[in-house]
Amino acid sequence: MKSGLKPMRALVFGVAALAVSLTAQPFVPAAFAASQISATVNKTAITTGDVAKRVAFLKLQRTKGNLNKIAQQQLVDEFLKRQEVLRVQMSVSTQEVDAAYARFAASNKLAPQQLDKLLQQAGVGADHFKAYIAISMSWPRVVNARYGSSGRMSNQEVVSRMLQNKQKPVTTEYFLQQVIFVVPASKKGIVGKRKAEAEASRAKFPGCDQAKVFAATMHDVSVRSLGRVLAPELPEDWKPLIEKAKGNTTGTRVTERGVEYLAICKTRQVSDDYAAEVVFRAEDLGKQKDGENANEQKYVEELRKRAQIVYN
């Protein structure tokens, strides 16, 4: 059976649905009876309280079906993964999980403490959600270590691919700057005000050469050069905004740092050897997605076969 846990790169689907639910649904605190053992995984207990929290999380994601069964199965797979992550010592740190949690809160104009409260009201709880985040971030590392991940291509591989294609691929090269309207962690309530300021500044942006001088005229605004970035290398969070940009700036995004947008200093079409490698690597990664999912499923099935799982 497939695991219900998605890797961190796809977690945005789960937390985006959660964000909608947090604002769209009335909250009714879950009433938990005294917890009993729902299942054990290698003698580690999954309680009915754990299952109830996952059911609440599934409801927030608008999941359909037998939620108790789905929740129990997700948790069994999650416990197997957690045990394997600890065995191979590839767990993300508490600081990384807290940072991811804070980013999610900030993207929804919340302080972490406010998100804590909302999750508690929803019957999920911050600890349960953070445990979900931790495995979502750690598990891809374990799978990549087991099955390998793609890295730099050799010059010979690049040349071979170009010979097969009979021409070098062409891609767009961007030179970018990052403009950040800083929002301190203790002042998340000013995100709306900072977003308005960032949006207003875009119309006055003087260009990359004058960006730092421009930023100095405003309060708590920083500019960072990102240098050369090829289209296949664009971060997923920014890619749609860059591709849809009109003029020399993108739309704004709320991040853990504050409110940001990117300045597009220059674009051009390139077809050098490095660009060819990046394009080929992106093509290969696209082809590997199904294979990666298959590897994850295969890994979990192997863990299941070796595990002692008892359902109550």
Rosetta blueprint (number, residue, H / E / L):
1 M L
2 K L
3 S L
4 G L
5 L L
6 K L
7 P L
8 M H
9 R H
10 A H
11 L H
12 V H
13 F H
14 G H
15 V H
16 A H
17 A H
18 L H
19 A H
20 V H
21 S H
22 L H
23 T H
24 A H
25 Q L
26 P L
27 F L
28 V L
29 P L
30 A L
31 A L
32 F L
33 A L
34 A L
35 S L
36 Q L
37 I E
38 S E
39 A E
40 T E
41 V E
42 N L
43 K L
44 T E
45 A E
46 I E
47 T E
48 T H
49 G H
50 D H
51 V H
52 A H
53 K H
54 R H
55 V H
56 A H
57 F H
58 L H
59 K H
60 L H
61 Q L
62 R L
63 T L
64 K L
65 G L
66 N L
67 L H
68 N H
69 K H
70 I H
71 A H
72 Q H
73 Q H
74 Q H
75 L H
76 V H
77 D H
78 E H
79 F H
80 L H
81 K H
82 R H
83 Q H
84 E H
85 V H
86 L H
87 R H
88 V L
89 Q L
90 M L
91 S L
92 V L
93 S L
94 T H
95 Q H
96 E H
97 V H
98 D H
99 A H
100 A H
101 Y H
102 A H
103 R H
104 F H
105 A H
106 A H
107 S H
108 N L
109 K L
110 L L
111 A L
112 P H
113 Q H
114 Q H
115 L H
116 D H
117 K H
118 L H
119 L H
120 Q H
121 Q H
122 A H
123 G L
124 V L
125 G L
126 A H
127 D H
128 H H
129 F H
130 K H
131 A H
132 Y H
133 I H
134 A H
135 I H
136 S H
137 M H
138 S H
139 W H
140 P H
141 R H
142 V H
143 V H
144 N H
145 A H
146 R H
147 Y H
148 G L
149 S L
150 S L
151 G L
152 R L
153 M L
154 S L
155 N H
156 Q H
157 E H
158 V H
159 V H
160 S H
161 R H
162 M H
163 L H
164 Q H
165 N H
166 K L
167 Q L
168 K L
169 P L
170 V L
171 T E
172 T E
173 E E
174 Y E
175 F E
176 L E
177 Q E
178 Q E
179 V E
180 I E
181 F E
182 V E
183 V L
184 P L
185 A H
186 S H
187 K H
188 K H
189 G H
190 I H
191 V H
192 G H
193 K H
194 R H
195 K H
196 A H
197 E H
198 A H
199 E H
200 A H
201 S H
202 R H
203 A H
204 K H
205 F L
206 P L
207 G L
208 C H
209 D H
210 Q H
211 A H
212 K H
213 V H
214 F H
215 A H
216 A H
217 T L
218 M L
219 H L
220 D L
221 V E
222 S E
223 V E
224 R E
225 S E
226 L E
227 G E
228 R E
229 V E
230 L E
231 A H
232 P H
233 E H
234 L L
235 P L
236 E L
237 D L
238 W L
239 K H
240 P H
241 L H
242 I H
243 E H
244 K H
245 A L
246 K L
247 G L
248 N L
249 T E
250 T L
251 G L
252 T L
253 R E
254 V E
255 T L
256 E L
257 R L
258 G E
259 V E
260 E E
261 Y E
262 L E
263 A E
264 I E
265 C E
266 K E
267 T E
268 R E
269 Q E
270 V E
271 S L
272 D L
273 D H
274 Y H
275 A H
276 A H
277 E H
278 V H
279 V H
280 F H
281 R H
282 A H
283 E H
284 D H
285 L H
286 G H
287 K H
288 Q H
289 K H
290 D H
291 G H
292 E H
293 N H
294 A H
295 N H
296 E H
297 Q H
298 K H
299 Y H
300 V H
301 E H
302 E H
303 L H
304 R H
305 K H
306 R H
307 A L
308 Q L
309 I E
310 V E
311 Y E
312 N L
